[in-house]
Amino acid sequence: MTTKTAQGGTGGKTAAGTGRGAPDHGSTSGSTGGFAGAVASEWVKLSSVRAPLLCLLAGLAMTGVFTFYYASIARINGHPVQPVGNAAASSVVLVQFAFVVLATVAVTSEYSTGGMRSSLLWVPRRHRVQAAKAVVVAVVAFVAGTVFAAVGTAVAWGAFGGRASFEAGTVLAQVLAVGVYQALVAVLTVGTAFAARHPAGSLSVLVTLLWALPSVLLGLGGPQLAAVAGRLPHGAGDRFLRAVADAPPTAATAVLTVAAWAAAAHLAGLYVLRRRDA
């Protein structure tokens, strides 16, 4: 498409309308506010619609129900005493999808409405747009994930009925670990959504990667398949979410594994964003 210049002439293609050969920088006319401005813009866009709030409320509700159920089963069946934070850590397998949907909507809604063209017009550096979205959803996911884990731990403590142990340091570490994991999942989702550019495609990939594939691998059994499942995002995440210190991989290695998945998805999304029109 073409744009009218101030003199009434015809300019070239805008940053949002360029094809795969478009440069990753735009005109210096106008003020974009740099990266801080891009982050502020993404925060306004995310907080001005209802969908993210609904996702967070759903995540909080799922955390409460799951942790109560987990602790009740442990009490009823007389499971060995375990850290109370394990209930919140276990709830992540379900609650993570609240953040997956939130981050997916933050990206794909702009493609479906055409808003991405405006975003790339005001912030022509495409990597800055993607990074700003990733930062905003990661911060939201970390804060909300930490709060959810704290609430879930409180719910589980009563439902365990004495089948759980409480150590302040362990509880704090697990609550923060849940927040870190949810933030990494949000970044992973942003990259996937930019690559897929459609909610159905993005969610299909993420449900398969975060739940279906690990479940199949663990269901088939065998140490080799279990090892593969342990290198997938949730398999590695579960390792540092739980208070376990007697088996490899270490918590640090597990965090780096999830971060590597998030980085790979981010780079894949950036590759598509730079080569395809909005």
N, C-alpha and C positions, 0 to 999 in steps of 0.2 A: 504494500500500500504506500501511498505517497502523502506527504504532509506539506501544507502551505507555509512558505517562509514569511517573515515579517513584511517583505516587500511584495508579497502576493505571488512569488514564484513558486516553483515546485522543488521540494527538497528530495533527498534520497530516502531510502527505507529507514524506518525507525529501528531502534535496537530491538523492540519487541517483535518486529516483523521481518527481521533478517533471517536468512536461511542458514544452512550449515556452515557457510563460509563467513558468517558474521564475526567481527572482532569482539573480544570480551571487554570492551571499554566503550564509553559513550562520549557524547559531547560534554564539554566542561561548562556549557551554559546552564544556568539554574543551579540551585544548591540541593544536593541529595542528602547532606548531613553526614556523609561518610558511613562507616559501619554502625556507629551508635545510632544514627538516624534510621538506618535500615532495621536495626533491632527494635527501635521504638515503633516504627511503622508496623512491623510484624506483630508486636504485642497489641497494638490498637486493633489490628484486624482480628486477632485471635480472641481478644476479650470483648469484642463488640457483637459477637454472634452467640447463639444459645447452645450450639452443638457441643463445644468444649465443656461447658458447665454440666450438661447432661451426661457426658462421658465421665466426668469426675464424680458426679453423684452416683452413677452406676458402679464405678470402681469402688467407692466407699461402701456401698451396700453389699457388693460381692465380697469385699474383705471381711465385713462383719459376719456375714452368713457362713463363709468358708471357714474362718478361724474358729467360730463357735462349733461348727460341725466337726472340724479336725480334732479339737480338744475334747469334745464329748465322746467321740469314738475312742480316743486314747484312754479316757477314763473308764468307759464301759467295758472295753476289752482288756483293761489292765496292762497297757503297754508300759515298757520301762520308762522311768523318769527321764525327761529330756528337757533341753532349754526351752523356756516358754516362747522364745522368739521363733522357734521352728514352725509354729502355726502360721505366723505372718509370712515367713519365707515360703512355706508351701502354697499359700494363697496366690503367690505370684504367677503360677502356671495359668490361672484363670484371669486374674486382675490385670495382667500385662496387656490384655486385648482392649481394655478401656483406653490405654495410652496409645495403642496401635491405631484404633479408630480415630482418636483425637488428632494424632499427627498426620494420618492419612487425609482427613478432612481439611486440615490446614493447608495442604498442598493441592489436592485434586479439586477442591471446590473452586480454586482460582482458574484451573484449566476449564472446568465445565461452564463457568460464567464468563470467561474471557478476561477475568481480572488479572491474569498473569501478564497480559500485554501491558497493562498499566503499571504493574510492579516493575517490569523490566524497562519501561520507559523512564520511570523515575529513578530506578537504581540500575543503570545499564550494565554494570559489572555482574554478570550472572552468578559467579561464584559467591558474591556478596549476598545476593538474594537467598541462595540456598543456605549459606552459613548462618544468616540471620534467623531464618526459620528454624534451623537445627538448634541454635542457641536458645531461642524462646521456648520451644517445646521441651527441650532438655531440662531447662530450669523449672518449668511447670511440672514436668514428670518427676523431677527429683524432690521438689517440695511436697507435692501431693503424695508421691510414693512413700516418703518418709512419714508423713502424717498418717497415711493409711496403715502403715506397718505399726506405728505406735498405738493407733486405735485397735487394730487387730490383736496386738499383744495384750492389751488391757482386757479385751473381750475373752481371749483365750485363757487368761490367768484364772478367771473365775470358773470357766467351763472345764478346765483340766482337773479340778477337784483334788489337787495334791499330786497329780502325775507329772508335774513340771517343776523345774528348778528356776530360780530367779537370781541372776548375778547382773548387777548394774552394767558392768563393762561389756559383758556378752550381749545383753539386750540392746545396748546402745550401738554396738558394732553391727548387729543384725538389722536393726532399724535403718541405719545409714546405708548398709549394703543393699537393702531393698530399694532405697532411693536412687543409689548409683545404678543399679541394674535397670530400673525403669527409665532413667535418663538415657542410658545407652540404647535401650529398645526404641525410645522415641527418635533418637538420631538414626538408627537403623531403618526405622519406618520412613523418615523424611527422605532418605536416599532412595529407598525402594519406590516411594510414591513419585519422586521426580523421574525415575527410570521408567515406571509403568504408565504414569500420567493418567491413570484411570483407577477409581476406587476398587472396582471388582478385581482387576488384575493385581493391584497392590495387596489387597487383603488375601487373595488366593495364595500369593507367594509367601506372605508372612504367616498365615495359618499353617501352611505346610512346613515352613522352616522352624517355627517356634513350638508347634504342637504335634501335627500329624506325623511328620517324619521321625521325630524322637520317639513317639509312642510306638510306631511300627518297629523301629530298630530294637527297642527294649522288649517289645512283645515277642519278637522272634527269638530273643535270647542269644546267649553266647558272648564271650568276653570281647571278641573282635567288634561285633555290632554295638556292644555297650560302650566300647572305647570311641567308636565313631559318634555315637549319640552324645558322649561327654564332650566332644569338640564342637557340637552345635551350640548356638547361642544360649538356649535355656539349659542345656546339659551343663555347660561350663558355668552359667550363672548360678545354678542350684548348688554348685560346689562351694562358692564363696558366700552364699546366702545362709548356709547352715553352719552351726558351730561344730565343725569336724576338722580335726588337725592331724589325723593319723594316716592319711592316705594321699598319694599324688592324684591330680596335680595340686600344687599349692594354691592358696586363695589368690595370690598375686598373679600367677599364671592364668588362672581362670578369668580374672578381671581383664587381663590383656587379651585373652581369646575373644571375649565378648566385644571388647573395644575394636579388635581387628575386624570382626564381622561388621560392626557399625561403620568403620572407616571404609571398608570395601564397598558397602552399599552407598555411602556418601559419594565416593569417587565414581561409581557407576551412574548415579543420578546426575552428577555434574557433567559427565561425559555426554549423556543424552541431552541435558539442558543446553549445552554449548553447541551441539550439532543440529538440533531440531528447533523449528519455529515454535513460538508460544501459541 
